[in-house]
Amino acid sequence: MNVAILCNGDFPTAPQPLKAFGEADQIVCCDGAYDTFVGKGLGICAPIIVIGDMDSIGNSGAVRCIRVAEQDTNDQTKAFRYVRDKWPEANITILGATGKREDHTLGNISLLADYFESVCNSGLQDFHHASAPVVCMLTDYGRFTPVNRRSEFASFARQQVSLFSMTPGCLITTEGLKYPLCREPLPRLWQGTLNACLGDSFAIIPENGIVIVYQTYQPKEE
């Protein structure tokens, strides 16, 4: 099952995140994003659930609204937890999580590590290949995927790749990237950025930690 979570950042416009809407069996909107989604008139047929503290929603129409009043987590996390509880083995794609405010953008991206860790700890799934991640984030420019063991990524020559270590002391090895790593830590966010793939695939091998992998989309052919 494929579930798309729409957050209240910049609404996606690129083909890749818009395609995720069309492939979703269920769409879960954070409450502030629902009005924007409806206003786009995309003609999406998947059922919609709106979740959050309901402080930012206008006319909800006939959709199902689930109020979560606690303020210890943001609406993205509330939506993720709801999806995991209701559909434990769903593949989750997070959309509209970046833009508008840089602090929200950084927070939403870093939360991927927490979400991935919770799925791994559930014992319901085993992850060896990044072609079908259980949770990822699509923006208008690329894809973020968390991994915690050797993971193979389909790619293309000169694809821009950045790595963000989310666990102190995690040692990272890479294969197929222009600037290789061999059991090296990345203690600062910038240290694994601006790499590139050499061919049609690459591998990331983290030891004792979670790494968020960012890949840009393939440019359109002229």
N, C-alpha and C positions, 0 to 999 in steps of 0.2 A: 504494500500500500504506500502511496506517495502523498505526503501532506505538505502543503505550502503554508508557511507562517509569514504574514505580511505585517511588518513593523511600520512605525509612523515617522520614518525618515524620508528621504527623497524617493518618490515613487519611481520604480524602475522603468526605463525606456528602451534598453537594449534588447535584442532578440532573445538572448539566452535566458535572462530572468523572466521575460514575458512567456517564453515557451514553458517554463516551469509551472505557470498558472494553468496552461492548457493540459499539462500532464498530471495535474494533481487530482487525486480522488476526493480530497477534502481541503478546503481553504480555511485557515484560522486567522482572523484579523485581530490585531491589537486594536483596542477601541478607537484610538485616535486615527487609525488608518482606514477604517471602514468607509467613512464618507468619501474619502479620496478614491478608494477602490470603486465604489459605485459610480462616482462621477466620471470615471474613465470610460465607462460603457464598453468594456472589453467583450461582452457576450459570453462570459465564462459560465459553464453549466454546473460546475462542481458545487456541492452544498457548502454553505458558509456558516461559520460560527464566529461570534465576536466575543472576545474575552478581555478582561481587565477590570479596572475600578469604575469604568463607565463614566469617567469625568470628562471625556472628550468626544463622545459620540452624539450624533444628531439623530436623524430619523433611521431607526434600525429596521423598519419594515417588518417582514415576516421571518427574518433570520433569527437564529437562536442566540441569545445573549447570556453569557455566564459571568456574573460579577465576582471578582476576587478583590476584597477590600484591603488586604494587608499591603503595607507599604515597604516591606523589607526587600522586595525584589521588583524589578521593572516588568513592564507588560510583556516584553519578549520572553522573559523567564517564566512568567505565569502561563503564557501560551505553550511554551515548550513542555512544561510539567504536565499541563492538561493533555497534550497530545501523547506524551509518554505513558500516562496513566490509562488513557482510553485505548490507544493503539500501540502497545509496547514494541512491536517489531516494525513500525512504520519507518520509512525513509523520510527524513525531514529536510526541507529546503527553506532557508530563511531568506526573505526578500525585504527590500526597503529598510534595511537596518543601518544604513550609512547616510551621511549628509546632514544638513541643517546645523548640527552641533558636533564639534570635534570630540568633546568629552563623551557624548553618547556613542559616537562612532567607535572610539577606542574601547569603551566598555562593552558594547555589543559584540565586537569581534573577539575580545578576550574571553567572553562568556562561552564561546564555542568549546574551550578546553574543559570548562565545568560540565557542559552538556555531554560531551564525549566521555568524560570520566564517569558520569552517572550511568551512561549506557553500558560501558565496559564493566562496571561494578555490578550491574544487574545480572550478568551471566547469561543473558538471553541471546547474545550475538557474539560472533568471533570475527575479527577484522584482519584481513591479510592483504586486501587489494583495494586501492583507493578509487577504482572506477565506479564503485557503487557505495559511497559513504552513507552511514546511517544519519549523519547530520552534516550539512554544509551551508555555506552562505554565498549567495550570488549577488554581485553588484552590477552596475552598468559597465564595469571594466574588467572584472575577473571573478575568480572563485576562491574562497577560503575553505580548506579542508583540514580538520584535526586528525592526527595520527599518533600512535604510541608504539608502533613496531614497524618492521620493514614493510614499506608500502610502495607499490609500483604505480606510476602515473603515466597515462597516455599523454603525449605532448607533440610538439613540432619544433623544428630547428629555430632557434633564437626566441622561443617563447620566454617571456620574462617570468622569473620565479623568485619568490622571497620566502624565507623561513623565519618563523618567530617561535623561539623556545619559551614554553610556558611553565617549565619546571626547573627550579634552580639545580644546577649540577648535571642536567641532562646532557649526555654526550651524543653528538650527531655525526653520522657518516652519510655521504651522498654518492650516488653513481649517476653519470650521464649529465652532470652540470659543468658549466664552463669553469667555475671556481669551486673545486672539490673541497669537501670537508672529510677529515678522518678522525673520528672520535673527538670532536672539538665541541666545547660549550659555546653558547651564544648568550652571554649574560645581559647584553643590551639589545633593545628591540631593533636597532638599526643594523646590527652586525651580520645578520643573515639576509639582508635585502639586496636587490639589484643583481641577482644571478641570472643565468640563462641556460636553457636546455640545448644540448648539442645535437640531438637527433629526434627520434619519434617517441622516446620515453625516457624517464629517469626514475630513480629510486631514492627514498629517504629512509634511513635506518636510525631511529632514535633509541637510546639506551636509558631506561628508567625515567621516562618522562613523556610529555605530550608536546608535539610540535604542530603549529598551525602553518600549513603550506598555502601560499598564494600563487595563483597562475593567471596570467592575462589570457584573454580570449584570442583566438586566431583571427588575424585581420582578414577582412573581405578581400577577395581577389579582384583586381581592377579589370 
